[in-house]
Amino acid sequence: MHANAYQQYQQNQQQSINALSPMAIVVKLFTEAEKEILKAGIYIDNKNFALANKSIIKIQGIVHSLKTSLDMDYEISSNLLALYEYFFMQLVEANLKKDKEILMEILPMITELKETFTQISN
């Protein structure tokens, strides 16, 4: 019974993602990155390094998805690529050092990008 409910949940989640515009997906990715940064910071504060690692790896995956989805035919894409590469390197360092401050340095930039893409999508 539970497996069936979980499968239905996964199908509903996939359908809702498929219904989103590409810009809305980007906004959703930035929103998820923000949440995971905040969670990783809490995990680091609580010395729960395994969960911090898990959150930071999720953020790295999000950044990688954003990076690989860039359309390099647009001039802004090269700027975004450099920014995403910077985020990725900072995330690697934050994860290696379990350094919350590094995460908090990139959080406002992630938030600003989310807000910008939200405005563009409206």
N, C-alpha and C positions, 0 to 999 in steps of 0.2 A: 504494500500500500504506500509506504513512504517513498520507495524508489519511484513509483509511478508519479507521485505528487512532485518529486524533485525533477523528474524529466519534463513534466508539464511546466514547471517553473522555468527551467532552462529554455524551453521552446518559447515561452512568453517573453523572456528576456531577449532572446535572439530576434524575435519579431519586432520588439520595441526598438532595438538597435537598428535593424534593417529599415525601419520607418524614419529614422533620423536623417537629416541632411548632412552632408560632409562637414559643414561648419559646426553643426550641433554636436557631431561626434567629437570634433576637436575640443569644443567647450567642455564636453563630458570628460574627456581625457585630462584636461587641465584641472577640472574639479576633483577628479579622483587623485591626481598627483598631489594637490593641496592636502586632501584628507590623509593620504599616506605619509606625507612629510610631517604633519602634526602628530600622527600616531607614532611614527619612528622617533620623534623627539621625546614623546612621553615614554616610550619603551627604553630609550637611552637613559633618561632620568631615573627610571626604575631598575636600571641595570639588567633589563631583559633583552640581552643582545641578540638572541635567536629571533625574537619577533621584530626587533629593529632591523636586522638583516633582511628578513622576509619583506618588510615594508619598503626598504630601500631598493631591493631587487624589483619589486613591483613598479616603483617609480622609474627605475632604469628601463624597464620594459615599456612603460608609457612614453618615455622620452625617445626610445628607439623607434616606437611606432610613429611618433610625430615626425621624427627625422626621416624615416623611410617613405613617408607619405608626401613629402615635399615635392611640388612640381617646380623643377629647376628652370622652367621657362620664364618664371617671374623673378624680377630683380630682388624682391624682398626675400625670396627663398634662400639666397646665399647668406643673408644676415641671420635668418632664422636657423639655418644649418649651423652656423658658428655658435649661436646661442645654445642650441640643443647639445652641441658637442661640449660646450663649457659646462652645462648642467650635468651631463653624463660624467665628465671628469670629476666634478665636485661631488657627485653622488658616490663615485668609487672611493674618493678620499674620505668622505664622511663615513662610509661603511667600514673602511679599513681602520679608521681611528675611532669609530663610534663617537663622532663629534657632532653634537646637536647644533652648534653654532654655524657650521658649514651649511646644514640644512636650512637654518633660519635665514641665512644670507640669500639663498636662491628662492625662498618662499615668496617674497614680494614680487620678484620677477615673474614667477609662475602665475601669481594672482593678476598682475598687470596684463600679461598675455591673455589670460582667460577673459578678463574684462574687455580687452580689445576685440577678441574674436566674438564675444557676445554682442558687442555693438555692431560689428560687421554683419553678423548673422541676422540682425533685426531689420 
